[in-house]
Amino acid sequence: MSDTNLIIIIIAFVVAIAAIYILYSIILFQGNNGKGDELQLSTKNILEQVEVLFDKKEYSLVQLLATKYLDRVPGHIDVRIYLAKAYFEDRKYNQAIKQCMIILKKKPNSIETHLVLGNCFIKKQILDKAIKEFEFIFEHKNTDKDVVRKLAELYRQTDQLYSSIQVYNVLAELLELDEDIANVQGILAELNEEAHDYPAAFEAYKIRLGIYPNDVNTNKKLIELYIKIKNYPVAIDTLIYMLSFVTDPKILLWIYETLVTLYVETEDFEKAIDYSEKLLDIQGSDKFKVRNDIAKFNIKLNRTDEGISILEDLAMLSQNGFDVTLELADTYIEKKQFEKALERYMLLLDKATQREAKTVNMLICELYIKWGINYAEQGKYDESYESLRNATQYNALNPEIYYNVAKNNYEQRNYSSAIESLSRALEYDKQKENSAKYLLLLSESHHQLGHFFEEKKALTDLLKVDEKNPNGLYRVGLMYAAQHDMKNAEEAFKKAIMYDSGLIQAKYNLALLYENNNRDKAKELYIEILEQDPTFEEAKNALADLSSSDFF
């Protein structure tokens, strides 16, 4: 059976070859005048034959016929063009390129040849050469939609952004069908957005939406662009418009989530709650997260009890409720309900993993620090010290514990103890995150004890850590003034004011310096101080004294 099939295949192959040869012989040779076979077809007949074969997509026969003919008549440009086109259609791009090069040597302005050559380069992904060919064609045929489109696409493929925009704009003027116009405007919108030409991008999106007003993808991109430029009101209006025609659950989910995000961004938490509640009914929404967000928004609106109630329900519903419980504890801390926050943290510790327990311990430490600060603000220093001691049980290396102990000691004029606690705070502040404020309080403590050398060292260290620290510069200015170094004092006060224009004490002390040598500048500073704080009696009295002395 297999031998029979093989014989059939061989016979079919031989017959096909014979048919091609016979057809070729009929086309190419006609008659015999006794002097041997000679070419009988005229130029017109040859051109007609290759054209007919090309139109019938008989590309192999075109190649066979044209090659034989060009061997005898190599200068026939039109036949060679068909040969190049046949090679291209047969995916023989190198041979097509070779034929195009031969043609262009004799006929350099052949648009048809440049077109074949350009398309060959595209197929071979030699895009820089393809662009040169289509740029040449564009110069001669800038109203040919296919040529303009191909050049625009080439520019886009090679990231020639502005050239691509320019040519797509030309193409947009040539188009008549709504579908084509809409497609090109969509491309132009994206390109202009990439070029940060947002007005042009908006215009392109609007033209496209004029054709397809309910196109979801275009409306979505337009909204994203409004968000990018922070035009939230128009983005919100467009999202609400989309609700009138969108039915796809995924798009609806995106719309409602985006609306909530934008209302949060604009601090309209009432609307954020309204759309969050609607979001709960949307397929695919994260119900747990949405309810959690509603709780946060209620807290933002000072409806703390409502927020806490939702968070407590969520903590009960979730498997471990770790994150929700942390948020609940934070809310209690904001309300200064420290005992309730501590209860929540303790519940977490009972079932926390090792990693979670480390986090909770750090949070309990911070809770006790805040608790201690709250007691200190009420003047309850014994309770404050107790809370800060409790903090050490959960993270003894937290430098804020010792800083707040130092603050309590400073307020109680126990400066030596303050210095001791600040030394520990500086020791534990490995990342130097808060060293500036520790060194500032250290300098003030040394100042109170008359330790001027230690005060200077603390301030020098402070400015090494933060050379623009306004309070540190102000303290340095006071130190220079006390030493009658008025030049350095003036410079320090000026820098302090430069980095914090609201630092009234620095302005006041600078004005005092100016009273001796620049009374007008002193007056300006006193007036500026009183504009900031009309109750600043020292500045008011100093200004009155300067004004009255002007008459004597």
VOTI-235326 format. One line per 2 residues: number of its first residue (from 1); their letters; for each residue x, y, z of C-alpha. Coordinates in Angstrom, 1 decimal. Layout:
<recs>
NUM = a = X:Y:Z ~ ...;
</recs>
This chain:
<recs>
1 = ms = 0.0:0.0:0.0 ~ 2.8:2.4:0.9;
3 = dt = 4.6:1.6:-2.4 ~ 1.5:2.4:-4.4;
5 = nl = 1.2:5.8:-2.6 ~ 4.8:6.6:-3.3;
7 = ii = 4.4:5.8:-7.0 ~ 1.3:8.1:-7.1;
9 = ii = 3.1:11.0:-5.5 ~ 6.1:10.6:-7.9;
11 = ia = 3.8:10.6:-10.9 ~ 1.9:13.7:-9.7;
13 = fv = 5.2:15.5:-9.1 ~ 6.4:14.7:-12.6;
15 = va = 3.1:15.7:-14.2 ~ 3.2:19.1:-12.3;
17 = ia = 6.7:19.8:-13.5 ~ 5.8:18.9:-17.0;
19 = ai = 2.7:21.2:-16.9 ~ 4.8:24.1:-15.6;
21 = yi = 7.4:23.5:-18.4 ~ 4.8:23.3:-21.1;
23 = ly = 3.1:26.5:-19.9 ~ 6.4:28.3:-19.8;
25 = si = 7.2:27.0:-23.3 ~ 3.9:28.2:-24.7;
27 = il = 4.2:31.6:-23.1 ~ 7.9:32.2:-23.8;
29 = fq = 8.5:30.6:-27.2 ~ 6.3:30.7:-30.3;
31 = gn = 7.1:29.2:-33.7 ~ 10.4:28.2:-35.3;
33 = ng = 11.9:30.0:-38.4 ~ 14.6:27.4:-39.0;
35 = kg = 17.3:29.4:-37.3 ~ 16.7:28.0:-33.9;
37 = de = 14.5:29.0:-31.0 ~ 14.2:32.7:-30.7;
39 = lq = 12.2:35.0:-28.4 ~ 8.9:35.9:-30.3;
41 = ls = 6.9:37.8:-27.6 ~ 6.9:41.6:-27.8;
43 = tk = 7.6:43.8:-24.7 ~ 3.9:44.5:-24.4;
45 = ni = 3.0:40.8:-24.5 ~ 5.6:40.0:-21.8;
47 = le = 4.3:42.7:-19.5 ~ 0.7:41.5:-20.1;
49 = qv = 1.6:37.9:-19.3 ~ 3.5:38.7:-16.0;
51 = ev = 0.7:41.0:-15.0 ~ -1.9:38.3:-15.5;
53 = lf = 0.1:35.7:-13.7 ~ 0.8:38.2:-10.8;
55 = dk = -2.9:39.0:-10.5 ~ -3.6:35.2:-10.3;
57 = ke = -1.0:35.0:-7.6 ~ 1.2:32.6:-9.7;
59 = ys = 4.3:34.1:-8.2 ~ 6.6:31.2:-9.0;
61 = lv = 5.6:31.4:-12.7 ~ 6.2:35.2:-12.7;
63 = ql = 9.6:34.6:-11.3 ~ 10.4:31.9:-13.9;
65 = la = 9.1:33.9:-16.8 ~ 10.5:37.3:-15.7;
67 = tk = 14.0:35.8:-14.9 ~ 14.3:34.1:-18.3;
69 = yl = 13.1:37.3:-20.1 ~ 15.4:39.6:-18.1;
71 = dr = 18.4:37.3:-18.9 ~ 17.8:38.3:-22.6;
73 = vp = 16.5:41.9:-22.0 ~ 17.9:43.1:-18.6;
75 = gh = 16.9:46.7:-19.1 ~ 13.1:46.1:-19.0;
77 = id = 12.2:48.0:-15.8 ~ 8.5:47.2:-15.6;
79 = vr = 9.1:43.4:-15.9 ~ 11.8:43.7:-13.2;
81 = iy = 9.4:45.5:-10.9 ~ 6.9:42.6:-11.2;
83 = la = 9.8:40.2:-10.5 ~ 10.6:42.2:-7.3;
85 = ka = 6.9:42.2:-6.3 ~ 6.7:38.5:-6.9;
87 = yf = 9.7:37.8:-4.8 ~ 8.2:39.9:-2.0;
89 = ed = 4.9:38.1:-2.2 ~ 6.8:34.8:-2.1;
91 = rk = 8.7:36.0:1.0 ~ 12.0:36.0:-0.8;
93 = yn = 12.9:39.4:0.6 ~ 16.6:39.4:-0.1;
95 = qa = 16.0:38.6:-3.8 ~ 13.3:41.3:-3.9;
97 = ik = 15.7:43.9:-2.4 ~ 18.3:43.0:-4.9;
99 = qc = 15.9:43.6:-7.8 ~ 14.7:46.9:-6.3;
101 = mi = 18.3:48.1:-6.1 ~ 18.9:47.3:-9.7;
103 = il = 15.8:49.2:-10.7 ~ 16.6:52.3:-8.6;
105 = kk = 20.0:52.6:-10.2 ~ 18.2:53.3:-13.5;
107 = kp = 15.0:54.8:-12.2 ~ 15.7:56.3:-8.7;
109 = ns = 12.3:58.0:-8.4 ~ 10.2:54.8:-8.9;
111 = ie = 7.6:55.1:-6.2 ~ 6.4:51.5:-6.7;
113 = th = 9.9:50.2:-6.3 ~ 10.5:52.3:-3.1;
115 = lv = 7.3:50.9:-1.8 ~ 8.3:47.3:-2.4;
117 = lg = 11.8:48.0:-0.9 ~ 10.3:49.7:2.2;
119 = nc = 7.9:46.7:2.7 ~ 10.8:44.3:2.4;
121 = fi = 12.7:46.2:5.1 ~ 9.7:46.1:7.3;
123 = kk = 9.4:42.3:6.9 ~ 13.1:42.0:7.8;
125 = qi = 12.7:44.4:10.7 ~ 15.3:46.8:9.3;
127 = ld = 13.1:49.7:10.4 ~ 15.5:52.6:10.0;
129 = ka = 15.9:51.8:6.3 ~ 12.1:51.2:6.0;
131 = ik = 11.5:54.7:7.4 ~ 13.8:56.2:4.8;
133 = ef = 11.9:54.6:2.0 ~ 8.5:55.6:3.3;
135 = ef = 9.7:59.2:4.0 ~ 10.7:59.4:0.3;
137 = if = 7.3:58.0:-0.8 ~ 5.5:60.4:1.7;
139 = eh = 7.2:63.4:0.0 ~ 5.6:62.4:-3.3;
141 = kn = 2.3:60.8:-2.0 ~ 1.4:62.6:1.2;
143 = td = -2.3:62.1:0.5 ~ -2.1:58.3:0.2;
145 = kd = -3.7:57.0:3.4 ~ -1.9:53.7:3.3;
147 = vv = 1.5:55.3:2.9 ~ 0.8:57.9:5.6;
149 = rk = -0.4:55.3:8.0 ~ 2.6:53.0:7.4;
151 = la = 5.0:55.9:8.0 ~ 3.2:56.9:11.2;
153 = el = 3.3:53.3:12.4 ~ 7.0:53.1:11.7;
155 = yr = 7.7:56.2:13.7 ~ 5.7:54.8:16.5;
157 = qt = 7.4:51.5:16.5 ~ 10.8:53.2:16.7;
159 = dq = 9.8:55.5:19.5 ~ 10.0:58.6:17.4;
161 = ly = 7.2:60.1:19.4 ~ 6.9:63.6:17.9;
163 = ss = 7.3:62.5:14.3 ~ 4.7:59.8:14.9;
165 = iq = 2.2:62.4:16.3 ~ 2.9:64.7:13.3;
167 = vy = 2.2:62.1:10.7 ~ -0.8:60.6:12.5;
169 = nv = -2.3:64.2:12.5 ~ -1.8:64.2:8.7;
171 = la = -3.6:60.8:8.5 ~ -6.4:62.1:10.7;
173 = el = -7.2:64.8:8.1 ~ -7.3:62.2:5.3;
175 = le = -9.8:59.8:6.9 ~ -13.5:59.8:6.2;
177 = ld = -14.9:56.7:8.0 ~ -15.9:57.2:11.6;
179 = ed = -14.3:53.9:12.6 ~ -10.9:54.9:11.1;
181 = ia = -11.1:58.4:12.6 ~ -11.9:57.0:16.0;
183 = nv = -9.0:54.5:15.9 ~ -6.5:57.2:14.9;
185 = qg = -7.7:59.6:17.5 ~ -7.3:56.9:20.1;
187 = il = -3.7:56.4:19.0 ~ -3.1:60.2:19.0;
189 = ae = -4.5:60.5:22.5 ~ -2.1:57.9:23.9;
191 = ln = 0.9:59.4:22.0 ~ 0.1:63.0:23.2;
193 = ee = -0.3:61.8:26.7 ~ 3.1:60.1:26.5;
195 = ah = 4.5:63.4:25.2 ~ 2.9:65.2:28.2;
197 = dy = 0.8:67.3:25.7 ~ -2.3:66.9:27.8;
199 = pa = -4.5:69.4:26.0 ~ -3.9:67.6:22.7;
201 = af = -4.6:64.2:24.4 ~ -7.8:65.5:25.8;
203 = ea = -8.9:66.8:22.4 ~ -8.1:63.5:20.8;
205 = yk = -10.1:61.6:23.4 ~ -13.0:63.9:23.0;
207 = ir = -13.1:63.5:19.2 ~ -13.1:59.7:19.7;
209 = lg = -15.9:60.0:22.3 ~ -17.9:62.2:19.9;
211 = iy = -18.0:59.2:17.6 ~ -18.3:56.5:20.4;
213 = pn = -19.6:58.3:23.5 ~ -20.1:55.1:25.4;
215 = dv = -16.8:53.5:24.6 ~ -15.7:52.2:28.0;
217 = nt = -12.0:52.0:27.3 ~ -11.8:55.6:26.1;
219 = nk = -13.8:56.9:29.0 ~ -11.5:54.9:31.3;
221 = kl = -8.4:56.4:29.8 ~ -9.8:59.9:29.9;
223 = ie = -10.6:59.5:33.6 ~ -7.0:58.2:34.3;
225 = ly = -5.7:61.3:32.5 ~ -7.9:63.6:34.6;
227 = ik = -6.6:61.9:37.7 ~ -3.0:62.3:36.5;
229 = ik = -3.4:66.1:36.3 ~ -5.4:66.1:39.5;
231 = ny = -8.6:67.3:38.0 ~ -10.6:65.2:40.4;
233 = pv = -14.0:66.9:40.0 ~ -14.2:66.2:36.2;
235 = ai = -12.8:62.7:36.8 ~ -15.7:62.1:39.3;
237 = dt = -18.3:63.5:36.9 ~ -17.0:61.2:34.1;
239 = li = -17.1:58.2:36.4 ~ -20.7:59.0:37.4;
241 = ym = -21.6:59.3:33.7 ~ -20.1:55.9:33.0;
243 = ls = -22.5:54.4:35.6 ~ -25.4:55.3:33.1;
245 = fv = -24.3:52.7:30.6 ~ -21.7:50.3:32.0;
247 = td = -23.0:46.8:32.9 ~ -19.7:44.8:33.1;
249 = pk = -19.1:43.9:36.8 ~ -15.3:44.3:36.4;
251 = il = -15.7:47.8:35.0 ~ -18.4:48.7:37.6;
253 = lw = -16.0:47.5:40.3 ~ -13.3:49.8:39.0;
255 = iy = -15.7:52.8:38.8 ~ -16.9:52.5:42.3;
257 = et = -13.4:51.9:43.7 ~ -12.0:54.9:41.8;
259 = lv = -14.9:57.1:43.0 ~ -14.2:56.1:46.6;
261 = tl = -10.4:56.8:46.1 ~ -11.2:60.3:44.6;
263 = yv = -13.6:61.3:47.3 ~ -11.0:60.3:49.9;
265 = et = -8.4:62.4:47.9 ~ -10.8:65.4:48.0;
267 = ed = -11.6:64.6:51.7 ~ -15.3:64.2:51.0;
269 = fe = -15.7:61.3:53.4 ~ -19.5:61.4:53.3;
271 = ka = -19.4:60.7:49.6 ~ -16.7:58.1:50.2;
273 = id = -19.0:56.3:52.6 ~ -22.0:56.5:50.2;
275 = ys = -20.1:54.9:47.3 ~ -18.4:52.4:49.6;
277 = ek = -21.8:51.2:50.7 ~ -22.8:50.9:47.0;
279 = ll = -19.5:49.1:46.4 ~ -20.6:46.4:48.9;
281 = di = -23.2:45.3:46.4 ~ -20.8:45.0:43.4;
283 = qg = -19.7:41.6:42.3 ~ -16.0:41.0:43.1;
285 = sd = -15.6:43.7:45.8 ~ -13.6:43.0:48.9;
287 = kf = -16.4:43.3:51.4 ~ -14.1:43.1:54.4;
289 = kv = -11.8:45.9:53.1 ~ -14.8:48.1:52.1;
291 = rn = -16.3:47.8:55.6 ~ -12.9:48.5:57.1;
293 = di = -12.7:51.6:54.9 ~ -16.1:52.8:56.0;
295 = ak = -15.0:52.5:59.6 ~ -11.9:54.7:58.8;
297 = fn = -14.1:57.3:57.0 ~ -16.4:57.5:60.0;
299 = ik = -13.5:58.1:62.3 ~ -12.2:60.8:59.9;
301 = ln = -15.7:62.5:60.3 ~ -15.3:62.2:64.1;
303 = rt = -18.0:59.6:64.2 ~ -15.5:57.5:66.2;
305 = de = -18.1:55.3:68.0 ~ -19.6:54.2:64.6;
307 = gi = -16.1:53.5:63.3 ~ -15.1:51.5:66.4;
309 = si = -18.4:49.5:66.2 ~ -17.6:48.5:62.7;
311 = le = -14.0:47.6:63.5 ~ -15.1:45.5:66.5;
313 = dl = -17.6:43.5:64.3 ~ -14.8:43.0:61.7;
315 = am = -12.4:41.8:64.4 ~ -15.0:39.2:65.4;
317 = ls = -15.7:38.1:61.9 ~ -12.1:37.7:60.7;
319 = qn = -10.1:34.6:61.4 ~ -7.4:36.3:63.4;
321 = gf = -8.4:40.0:63.0 ~ -4.8:41.1:63.4;
323 = dv = -4.8:44.1:61.1 ~ -8.3:45.2:62.1;
325 = tl = -7.4:44.9:65.8 ~ -4.4:47.1:65.2;
327 = el = -6.6:49.7:63.6 ~ -9.0:49.5:66.5;
329 = ad = -6.2:50.0:68.9 ~ -5.0:53.0:67.0;
331 = ty = -8.5:54.5:67.1 ~ -8.6:54.0:70.9;
333 = ie = -5.2:55.7:71.2 ~ -6.4:58.7:69.2;
335 = kk = -9.3:59.0:71.6 ~ -6.8:58.7:74.5;
337 = qf = -8.6:55.5:75.6 ~ -5.2:53.9:76.4;
339 = ek = -6.6:51.1:78.6 ~ -8.9:49.8:75.8;
341 = al = -6.1:50.0:73.3 ~ -3.9:48.0:75.7;
343 = er = -6.6:45.3:76.1 ~ -6.7:44.9:72.3;
345 = ym = -2.9:44.5:72.0 ~ -2.9:41.9:74.9;
347 = ll = -5.6:39.9:73.0 ~ -3.4:39.9:70.0;
349 = ld = -0.3:38.7:72.0 ~ -2.2:35.6:73.1;
351 = ka = -2.5:34.3:69.6 ~ 0.2:36.1:67.7;
353 = tq = 2.9:34.4:65.7 ~ 6.5:35.1:66.7;
355 = re = 6.8:37.8:64.0 ~ 3.5:39.3:65.0;
357 = ak = 4.4:39.3:68.7 ~ 7.5:41.4:67.9;
359 = tv = 5.3:44.0:66.2 ~ 2.8:44.0:69.0;
361 = nm = 5.5:44.4:71.6 ~ 6.8:47.5:69.8;
363 = li = 3.3:48.9:69.5 ~ 2.7:48.4:73.2;
365 = ce = 5.9:50.2:74.0 ~ 4.8:53.1:71.8;
367 = ly = 1.4:53.0:73.5 ~ 2.9:53.4:77.0;
369 = ik = 5.1:56.3:75.7 ~ 2.0:58.1:74.4;
371 = wg = 0.3:57.3:77.6 ~ 3.2:58.8:79.6;
373 = in = 3.2:61.9:77.4 ~ -0.5:62.4:78.1;
375 = ya = 0.0:62.1:81.8 ~ 2.9:64.7:81.6;
377 = eq = 0.7:67.1:79.7 ~ -1.7:67.0:82.7;
379 = gk = 1.2:67.5:85.1 ~ 0.9:64.0:86.5;
381 = yd = 4.6:63.2:86.4 ~ 4.5:60.2:88.8;
383 = es = 2.0:58.4:86.5 ~ 4.0:59.5:83.4;
385 = ye = 7.2:58.0:84.9 ~ 5.3:54.8:85.6;
387 = sl = 4.0:54.5:82.0 ~ 7.5:55.1:80.6;
389 = rn = 8.9:52.4:82.9 ~ 6.2:50.0:81.6;
391 = at = 7.3:50.9:78.1 ~ 10.8:49.5:78.8;
393 = qy = 9.3:46.1:79.4 ~ 8.3:45.8:75.8;
395 = na = 11.2:47.6:74.1 ~ 13.9:48.8:76.4;
397 = ln = 16.0:50.2:73.4 ~ 13.4:52.7:72.3;
399 = pe = 15.1:56.1:72.6 ~ 11.8:57.9:72.9;
401 = iy = 11.3:56.4:76.3 ~ 14.4:58.1:77.7;
403 = yn = 13.8:61.4:75.8 ~ 10.3:61.7:77.4;
405 = va = 11.8:60.8:80.8 ~ 14.3:63.6:80.2;
407 = kn = 11.5:66.1:79.3 ~ 9.7:65.3:82.5;
409 = ny = 13.0:65.8:84.5 ~ 13.6:69.1:82.6;
411 = eq = 10.1:70.4:83.3 ~ 10.7:69.5:87.0;
413 = rn = 14.1:71.3:86.8 ~ 16.0:68.1:87.5;
415 = ys = 18.5:68.9:84.8 ~ 21.2:66.4:85.8;
417 = sa = 18.7:63.5:85.5 ~ 17.5:64.9:82.2;
419 = ie = 21.1:64.9:80.9 ~ 21.6:61.3:82.1;
421 = sl = 18.4:60.2:80.3 ~ 19.3:62.1:77.1;
423 = sr = 22.7:60.3:77.0 ~ 20.8:57.0:76.9;
425 = al = 18.4:58.3:74.2 ~ 21.4:59.3:72.0;
427 = ey = 23.0:56.0:72.6 ~ 19.9:54.0:71.4;
429 = dk = 19.2:56.3:68.5 ~ 21.3:54.2:66.1;
431 = qk = 19.8:55.6:62.9 ~ 20.1:59.3:64.1;
433 = en = 16.5:59.8:63.3 ~ 15.8:62.0:66.4;
435 = sa = 19.3:63.0:67.5 ~ 18.7:66.6:66.7;
437 = ky = 15.8:67.0:69.2 ~ 17.7:65.0:71.8;
439 = ll = 20.8:67.2:71.4 ~ 18.7:70.4:71.5;
441 = ll = 17.2:69.4:74.9 ~ 20.7:68.3:76.0;
443 = se = 22.1:71.8:75.2 ~ 19.2:73.5:77.1;
445 = sh = 19.8:71.2:80.1 ~ 23.5:72.0:80.2;
447 = hq = 22.7:75.7:79.8 ~ 20.5:75.6:82.8;
449 = lg = 23.3:74.1:84.8 ~ 25.8:76.7:83.5;
451 = hf = 27.8:74.0:81.6 ~ 28.6:76.3:78.7;
453 = fe = 31.3:74.1:77.2 ~ 29.0:71.1:77.2;
455 = ek = 26.2:73.3:75.8 ~ 28.4:74.4:72.9;
457 = ka = 29.4:70.8:72.2 ~ 25.8:69.6:72.1;
459 = lt = 24.8:72.4:69.7 ~ 27.9:71.7:67.5;
461 = dl = 26.9:68.0:67.4 ~ 23.3:69.0:66.6;
463 = lk = 24.3:71.1:63.6 ~ 26.5:68.3:62.3;
465 = vd = 23.4:66.1:62.3 ~ 21.1:68.8:61.0;
467 = ek = 22.8:72.0:59.8 ~ 19.5:73.6:58.9;
469 = np = 17.9:73.0:62.3 ~ 16.3:76.5:63.1;
471 = ng = 16.1:75.9:66.9 ~ 19.7:74.8:67.1;
473 = ly = 20.8:77.8:65.1 ~ 18.7:80.1:67.4;
475 = rv = 20.4:78.5:70.5 ~ 23.8:79.0:68.9;
477 = gl = 22.9:82.6:68.3 ~ 22.0:83.1:71.9;
479 = my = 25.3:81.5:72.9 ~ 27.3:83.9:70.7;
481 = aa = 25.3:86.9:71.9 ~ 26.1:86.0:75.5;
483 = qh = 29.8:86.0:74.5 ~ 29.4:89.4:72.8;
485 = dm = 30.2:87.8:69.4 ~ 27.6:89.9:67.6;
487 = kn = 28.7:89.0:64.1 ~ 28.3:85.3:64.6;
489 = ae = 25.2:85.8:66.6 ~ 23.6:87.8:63.8;
491 = ea = 24.5:85.2:61.2 ~ 23.1:82.4:63.4;
493 = fk = 19.8:84.3:64.0 ~ 19.5:85.0:60.3;
495 = ka = 19.9:81.4:59.3 ~ 17.4:80.3:62.0;
497 = im = 14.8:82.7:60.5 ~ 15.7:81.6:56.9;
499 = yd = 14.8:78.0:57.8 ~ 11.8:78.8:59.9;
501 = sg = 10.2:82.2:59.3 ~ 7.8:81.6:62.2;
503 = li = 10.6:81.4:64.8 ~ 9.6:84.7:66.6;
505 = qa = 12.2:84.5:69.3 ~ 15.0:84.4:66.7;
507 = ky = 13.6:87.5:65.1 ~ 13.2:89.3:68.4;
509 = nl = 16.8:88.6:69.4 ~ 18.1:89.7:65.9;
511 = al = 16.1:92.9:66.4 ~ 17.8:93.5:69.7;
513 = ly = 21.1:93.2:68.0 ~ 20.0:95.7:65.3;
515 = en = 19.0:98.3:67.8 ~ 22.6:99.3:68.2;
517 = nn = 23.5:99.7:64.5 ~ 20.4:99.5:62.3;
519 = rd = 17.3:100.9:64.0 ~ 15.2:100.9:60.8;
521 = ka = 15.8:97.1:60.4 ~ 15.1:96.6:64.1;
523 = ke = 11.7:98.4:63.6 ~ 10.9:96.3:60.6;
525 = ly = 11.5:93.1:62.6 ~ 9.4:94.3:65.5;
527 = ie = 6.5:95.1:63.2 ~ 6.9:91.7:61.5;
529 = il = 6.8:90.0:64.9 ~ 3.7:91.9:66.0;
531 = eq = 2.0:90.9:62.7 ~ 2.7:87.3:63.6;
533 = dp = 1.8:87.6:67.2 ~ 0.1:90.9:68.3;
535 = tf = 0.4:89.8:72.0 ~ 4.2:89.8:72.0;
537 = ee = 4.7:92.4:74.7 ~ 8.5:92.7:74.5;
539 = ak = 8.4:93.5:70.8 ~ 5.5:96.0:71.3;
541 = na = 7.4:97.8:74.1 ~ 10.7:97.8:72.1;
543 = la = 9.0:99.3:69.1 ~ 7.4:102.0:71.2;
545 = dl = 10.8:102.8:72.7 ~ 12.4:103.1:69.3;
547 = ss = 9.7:105.2:67.9 ~ 9.6:107.6:70.8;
549 = sd = 13.4:108.0:70.9 ~ 13.3:109.1:67.2;
551 = ff = 12.0:112.5:68.4 ~ 15.0:113.2:70.7;
</recs>
